[in-house]
């Protein structure tokens, strides 16, 4: 890529001796080390840098075949990037990989590279990597490793004739503890064009969304915090949240393809550099996206099959695009403005309008209010709450509601709630978020007529007994503070006993049981709910006073104390994982053993240390998740579960055999020399003693 330069015009009336700034030759080693350690995420850096280098080589050679990516496996723990581009010989490799700042791509915007730094990124990740270059019938293999002072050293391992086509393969040893490597690969290549890359011999999954034009696309967010992206040279740059770009509160992310050089990036190529050029490009794209979105929404609404479908479509886009992304213009369907709110008109007989247009009620004031009253019950994760909205409902409620008419009850009860949920199940109705309960039928052509129900029909629904309600009373009495374990919400809901759902497990605790920790930590309830969510994953958690435990146990015989449930789940997990995984996990938790997570076991002679390194690098983090969560001193003391500290397992004592290794945080070459020399000396001494 042609580098972007900044023109600086400096006018000064100052006179005197001028001294040009330059690099200190004696500090070059230090500067090279800084440039190598440029990346905040070295793992993603090697994926990005070597893949884009391979793609650039294909562009230069006019090669249309895809580059090939091979991800690491336990049996082959290497990351490989292979191209069939122009190829490299020994001299090319030396120029490209030994010179910091050297780049062959600064004369064209057809290629991504330009900084002369990415080719060395593997040294920020590990101690060494290999290059296999093929050019004009000569195959050259070179290893590049970091010296003790942090600089890189190249070793030409082999040169031999070959009939293979020109190309380059980069081979990087991967630490097996990096269990999310494949996820990072998939995340990076989801923005690449079809036919440009194969991952393990297959096309990667591509990002999908609503194409606004040839370079703008809306992609539904998986998480609220997902970024908007600028794609330049196949590299996705997140748009900073602080930048006024499109709509950061939208449930859609904007993905924008730009030309080479349209934006500036940081030297690590991990982020955008917010120069004037970048800001102007972001502003231009944001305005273009808002205009394109407005047209797309209008087309979508116009294509609706009826008024109700048009309303649902409008509500969807308003919610999805957020406050700043939603089109400002009023939306219409069949030349009719789509309303924002709905209400029930009061019959004319109840209204008195004076000569100034003021409305007042006739003698049956209370009856008139009942006729226009609207009760809205929200169906959220099977937890139904209600509140009065005496005058109107908004479009979002109307588009996602079941309208129930003939409802004359003064208050909304738990029994009514169960009837409504049973009606949904009986009729197979889905996507109902609200129940709009009225005395008169709600008149509106903007609402789907298939989503109307007579309260008399709802009342006829037969409700089956709830799981866990096996007490002797027909109707259980009382209410309890309860949490839905699956949602991880710190806020409890006062729940009637007969409404407690025990189908996914029912757990309880008493304040007195955790009194010591309640005095020490104000948020002890939040801690207990979070623990239930992480360990038990689903079910209902209830807080009791000690004097209510016996009654609760009688009413809910299947309920389990929270401490007992957590302990059983963790003990079962430990049994399932087995001793080897638990020893590996304990090894990885020991700070003094962190160096073993970086050592290459194949370069070590000592079989015991080899095995310890393999355990230190075993992928166990995803397996032991709940156990890892319980390792804080606060939780361990609170739940007091025996055996969680793994004291029953012994791990390899690194300092006993190789104490000097504890002084090193990275696997320098001298580590292997030291370890193998000590092992040979000890073995020789043992052999002599044996004789």
N, C-alpha and C positions, 0 to 999 in steps of 0.2 A: 504494500500500500504506500502511496506517495505521502510522506509525512507532511502534516500541516504545520506551517511556520507562522509565527506571530510577528507582525511588523511593529517595531517599536521606534517611534520618532522621539528623539531626545534633544531638547534644546537647553543649553547651559551657557552661562556667562563665566563660569568658574574656570580658572586657569591653574596649572600646576602639573606635576608629573603624573602620567597615567600608567597604571600597572595592570596588565591583563591577567585575569584569573586563570589558573590551570590546574591540572591534576598533579598530585605528589606521587612521583614514580615509586617511592618507598612504601606508599600506602596502597598500591595497586592490588596486592593480595587481599587487604582488608576490604577494598571496594568491590572486588570480585565476589567475596563472600557475602557482602550486603546484597548485591544484585542477584545472587543465587537464592538467597532467603527472602525473595521479594513477595512470596505468595502467602496469603492468610490460610489458604486451603490447598496444600501441595498436591493432594490426591486429585482434586478437580483440575488443577493446573496441568498435570501431565496428560490427562484426557484431552483437555482443550488444546494445548500447545502442539502435541504431536499429531493429533487428528487434523488440525488446520494446516500444519506443515505438509501432511500427506495430500490433502486436498489441493493445496497450492501447487504441489509437484504435478498433479494430474492436469491442472489448468495449464501449466507451462508446457507440458508434453502433448496437450490436446487429447488426453486420455479420457474416454467416456465411461470406462468401467468404474465400479465403486471401490473405494478404499476398504480395507478389511481390518476389523477390530476383533481381537480375541481377549475375553475377560479371564481373570484368574480363577482357578479351581484348586481344591485341596491337593490334587495330584500334580497340577501344573500351575504353581503360584506365580505366574508372570502375566503382565499386561503387554499385549503386542499390538502394534500399529503397522500395517503393511500397505505400501502403495506400489503402483506400476507406472511411476512417472519417469522423470528424466534420469533417475539413478544418481549414485555418488561413487567416486573412486576415492583413493586414499587422500589425495590432495584436496578434493572437495570436502571430505569429512573434516579434515584438519581446519580448513578455512571456516566452515560453518559452525563446528562444535567447539573449537578451541579459542575462538576470538569473540570476546564479549563486545556487543554492539555491531558486529559484522552482519550485514544482511544483503541478500541479493535481490530483494523485492521492493526497493524504494523507487523504482522507475515506473511502476505500473499500479493501477487501481484494480487490476484483475485478481490480485492475490492479497491475502489477509495480513501476512507478516510484514514487519518493517523494523522492529526494535532490535533484533539480534540478540534476544534474551531467552525466548521460549525454548530453543533447542537444548538449553542447559537446565530446564526446570526439573528434570528427573533427579538432579543432585540436591534439590530442595526436599525431595521426598525420601530418598534412600541413599545408600553409600555408593552405588554403582549402577550402570546400565550398559547395554550393548547396542551397537549399530551394525547392521548387515547391509552393505551397499553393493549393488550390482550395476555395472556400467560398461557397455561395450565389451561384454564377454569376460569381465574380470569381477570376481566376487571378493569383497574386502570385509573382514570382520574386525571391529574395533571395540574395545571395552573402555569405558570412561568412568573414573572413580574419583572420589574426593580424597585429597591428601590430608595429613594431620593438621595442616594450617588452614584448611578449608578450601584450597584451590583444587581445580580439576586436573587430572592427569589422564592422557590418552595412551592406550597401548594397542598397537596393531597386532592382532592375534594371528591373522591368517590372510593370505592373498592367494587365490587359485583361479584357474580358468573355469568357465561355466557356460552352459548354453541357455541359462535362464534369462528372461527378459529384464530390461532395466527396471530398477526400483529400489526401494529402501524398506527395511524392516527394523523397527525400534523395539527392543525387548527390555522390559523393566521388571526386576524382581519385586513382588508385592508381599507386604507383611500380611499374614493371614488374619491378624486381628482386625484388619480393615474390612469388616463384614458388609459394609454398605457400598462396596465398590461398584457392583453391577447396577445399583440404584442410581449412582452418580452418572454412570455411562448412559443409562436409559434417559435420564433427565437432560443430559447434554444433547443427545442426538435426536430428540423429539422435534427439534426445529429444523433439521436438515432436510433438503429436498429429496424426494423419492429417487432411488437409483444412485445416490451419491455415496452410500455407506452400507456395509453389511456388518452386523454384530453377531459373532459366532455363526456366521454363514447365513443369517436371516436379516430381513429388513427390520429395523427397529420400529416400535410403535410411534406414530406421528401425532402431534397435537392436532386436535380437531376443534372446529368452532364455526361461527358464522362469518363467512367472508364478506367484508364490506366492499372491497375492491381488490385489485391485483397485489396490493402490499399491506392491507389492513385487515385484521381478523379479530373478532371477539371470541374469547375462550372462557368457558365457565370455570370459576375458581373452585378449587377443592377445599381451600381454607380462606377465611376472610383476609388474612395477611398476605396472600399471594400477590406477587408483583405484576405490574405492567412490564413489558419487555420491548426493547429495541434490538432487532436482529441485524447485525452487520457482519458480513463474511462468515455466516453460519454460527456466529457467537452471539448468545443471548445476554444482553446487558440489562439488569433490573433498573427501572426508573425509580430514583429515590422518592420516598414517601413525602419528603419535604418539598418536592417539585410540584407546582400547580399543573398537573398533566391529566387530561381526561377526567376521570372520576375515581378517586381512591376509595370511596365508600360503595362502589359498585360490586355486585356479585360476579361481574365479568371482568376479565383482564384484557387489556388491549395489547395485541402483538403486532408490532409495526416493522416491516422490512425496510431498510434504508440502504442507499448506495454507499460504496466504500468512501470513507472520508467525510460523510455527512455529519458524523458526531465524533467527538474525541473521547478517548478512554485513558484510564490510568495505566502506568507502565506494567502492572500485573495483569492487565486485561480482565480484571474481575469486576470493575465498575466503570460507569460513565464518568468522564471528567467534565464538570459543569462549566465549560468555557462559554463564551458568547455564541460560538458556532453551535454548540450542543443545545443551549437554551433556545436559540432561534429555531432549530430543527424540531425540538420538542413542542414548542408553541405552534408551529405550522402543522405538525401531525395531530396535535390535540384538536385544533380547530377543524381540520379535515375530517377527523374521526367523528366529532360531534355532528357535523353536517351529514356525513354518510350514515350514521346511526339514525338520525332523524328520518332520513328517507327510507331506511330499512324498516323502521317501526311503522311508518305510514303504510308501506307496502304490505306488511304483515297484518295490520289491522284491517286494511281494505280487503284482504283475501279471506277474512273470517266468513264462516258459513251463515251466521245469524248475529243478532244483537248481543246475545249472551256470550257467544264466542268472542266477539269483538271486545266486550268488557274484560273477559278473562285475559285476552291478549294484551290489552292496555295495562292491566294491573301487573301482569308478569313483567313487562318491560319497565314500568315505573319502579318496581322493587329491584329488578336486576341491575338497572343502570345507576341507581343512587340519585342523590339530590342534584349533583352537577352534570350527570351524564344523561338524564332524562330530557327529551326534547321539550323546549319551552313552548312551542306552538300547541294550541288546542287540537286534540285529536278528534276526528270525526269518522262516522261510519254511515254510509248512504246519505251523506250531507247532513247528518245529525250529530250534534256535539255530544261526546261521550261524557256523562255526568261524573262528578267526583263524590257526591253523596246522594243518599236515598232516604225518603221518609214516607210515612203513611198520612195521607190527606185526611183531615177531620171532616166527617160528613157535614154538609151545609147546614143541616138543622141545628148543629151545635155552635155555629159561629154567628157572631153579630159584628157587622162591619159598619163603623160610623162614617159620616161624610168626609172625614179626613183619611179614611182608609185604615184606621186602627181596628184590630181584631180583638174581640173579647168573647168569653164563653157565655153560653146561655145558662139556664138554671141547673142543668145536669152537668155541672162542672167536673165532678169526680168521675162520672161515667165517661165523659168525653176524654179525660186523660187516660182512662183504661183502654179506650178504643185505639189510641195512638201510641200506647206504651210499647216499647221494644225491649225485650230481654235478649242479650247476646251471651251465649255460653261458648267458651273456647275449648276446643278439643285438641289438647296439646300433649303428645306422648302419653295418651290414655289418662291424662289428668285433666279433669273437667272443672273449670271454674266459671263463674258467671258474674255479670254486673249489668246494671240498668243503663240503657242509653235512651232516655225518654223521647228524644225527638228525631234522630236520624242515625243511619249507619254509613260508613264510608264505602268506596268502591271495592277496596281490597276485601272487606268483610262480605259484601254482596257476591263477589265472584267466587268465593270459596265456602259458601254457606249452604246448609239445608234449611229451608224456610218451613217452619212449623206453625200452622194457623189453628185457631180454635183453642189457644192456650189461655186459660182464664185464672190460673193459680196465682195467688198473691205473692208466693215466694218460690224460688227454685230450690228443690230438695235433692238429696243424694239419690233417692229413689227415681226421680225424674231423670237424673243423669244416667243411671244404669239403663233405663228404658231407651233413652236416645242412643246410647252406644250399642245396645242390643238391636235396635232398629237398623242401624248402619250395617251391622254384621248380617242380619237377616236379609237385607235387600242387596248386599254386596256393593254398597256405595263406598267409594274411595275418594281420597283427596278432599274430604270434608274437614275444614278447620274450625268452622263456626256453626252454631245452631242459632238461628234468628227466630225467637219465639214471640208470636203476636196473637192478639185476639181475632183481628180481621186478616183476611188473606192479603199478603203483600203484593200490591199491583205494580208490575214493572215489566216492560218488554225486554229490559236488559238482564233479566234473571232467567236462568234455565228452568223451564216448566217441569222438567223431570226431577228437579230438586225441591219439590214441594211435598209436604206431608201433613195430613190431618192429625191433630193431637190424639183424637180418639183411636186412630190406627196405631199410633205409637204406644198408647196405654195398653193395647192388647198383646204386646210383645211379652213372651214368657222369659223370665230371667233365670238362668241356671245358677245354682249355688256356687259361690266363689271358692277357689282352691284355698285350703287352710282354714275355712270357717267350719270347724267341726265341733264347736261348743254346743252346750245343751240348749241355749236360748235360740229362739227363732230369729230375734233381732239382737245383735250385740250392741251393748251400750258403751258410751264414752268416746273420747277422741284422744289422739296421740300426735306429738310432733313426729313427722316421718319424712324420710328422704328416699328418692328414687336413686338407687345405687348406680344405675347405668348412666345417669346424666352428670354425676360429679358436681352437682350444684351445692354450694355451702348453705343454701337456704332451705329450711324445713317448711312443710305445709301441715297445718293442723288438720288431721285426717280422721274422719269418723271410723270407729272400729269396724263397722260393717263394710267400709270401703277399702280397707287395707288389702292389698293384693299380695298373696303369698305364693303365686304360681311359679315365680322364678327364684324363690328362696326368701325367707323372712328372718331377719336378725335383729337383736335388740341389745341395748346397753343401758346401764343406770348411771346417773351422775355420781352417786356415792361410790360406785366401782372405780371411777377415775377421779376421785376427789383430789388426790395428791397432785395430779397433773392439771386439774382444772384450776387449782390455786396458782400453779406455776405458769400456765399458758392460758391466756384469755381465749384463744381460738381452738381449744381442745376439741370442740364439736366439729369444726372444719377439718381438723387433723383426722378424726375418726371417720368422717364421711369420705375423705380422700383415700384413706387406707382401705375402706370397704370397696371403693370404686376400683382401685388398682389391683387389689387381691381377689375380691369376690366377683367383680365385673358387673353383676346384675342382681336384681332382687330389691327388697324394701328394707330399710334400716329404721328402727323405731327407738326413740329415747323414752325411758321410763324413770319414774321415781321408784326408790327401793320398795316402797309400800304397795306398788302396783304390779310388781313382777309376778307374784303368785297368780293374780287374776288374769294377767296377760297370758301366762303359760297355760292356764285352764282354757281360755278362749282360743288360743293358737298353739296346740300341742306340738306342731312341727317347727315352731320358732326356735332358733339356736342363738345362744349368747355370742356376741360379736367376737370376743376373744377366742372362743372355742372354734368358731368357723374359720377364722384367720389361721389359727394354728394348724388345723386339719388340712387346709388348702396348701399351706407351705410345706408341711411334712410330706404330703402326697407328692408335691412337686419335687422335693429333694429325693424321694424314692425313685421317681420316674427318671430324673436326670442321671442318677448313678454317681459313684465315687469319682470317676475320672473327670467328669465335667465340674464337679464341686471343687476338686483339687485344683483344676485349671483356673477356676474362678478365684479361689483363695490366692493362688500365685499371682494373678493379675492385679489383685487388690493391694498387694504388698509393695509399698513404694520402693523398697530396696531392690525389688526384682524387676523394675521397669526396663532396665537395660536389656533384659532377656527378651522383651517384646520386640526388640530391634535387631537382635543378632541373627545371622543366617545359620541355622542348625547344620547345614550341609558342609560348612567350613570349620566345624568344631569336631575334634577327635574324641573328647570325653563323652561317652554314651549317656551318662547320667545328666550332664549339662545339656546335651542334645535334646533329651526327652523333656527336661525342664523348660527349654526354650520353646519346644513344640506346644507344651501346655500353656505357656505364657502367651502364645500367639493363636491359640485355639479360639474359634468363633463361638463364644458362649454368652455374650451380652444379651442377645435377644432371647436366649433360652432361660436365663435366670432373672428376667425382668422383675417379677414380684419379690424375689429374694433380695435383689439389689435395692429395691425401694425400702425394704425393712431394715437396712443396715445403719440408719441414723441412730445415734445413741438415744435420742428422745423416744423413737418408736420402739426400739428394743427394750428399753426400760419400762415403757408404758405397757407393752403386751407381754413382756417377760416370757418369751418362748425359748425353751431349752434347745441348744444345738444350732441356733442361727449364726453364732460366731464361728462355726466350723472348726472349733477347737479340737475336735476329734480327728482332724486330718493334719498330717505333717507335710510341709512343702520343702522343696530343695533349698538348702541353706547356701546361698551364693557366697556370702562373705567367709565361710569356713574354708572353702577350697580356693577361691579366687577373690581375695579381699580388694585388690586394686580395681576390679571391675566396678565396684560400688562408687568409685570416684569419677566414673565416666557416664555421661548421659546419652551419648551417641556411639554407635558401633564403628569407631575408627579402625583403620587397618591394624593398628598396634594391639587392639583388643584380641584379635584372632592369634596374632603372634604370641602374645602373653599367655593366653589360655592354653594353646597347644604346647608351648614350651613348658609350662608348669605340669601339664598332664604327662608329657614325655618324661620329665624329670622324676615325677612321683612314680610312674610306671617302672622306670629304670631302677629306682631305689627299691621298689617292692620286689622286682625280679632278683636283684642282688641279695636281698634279705632271704628270699625263698631258697636261693642256692646255698 
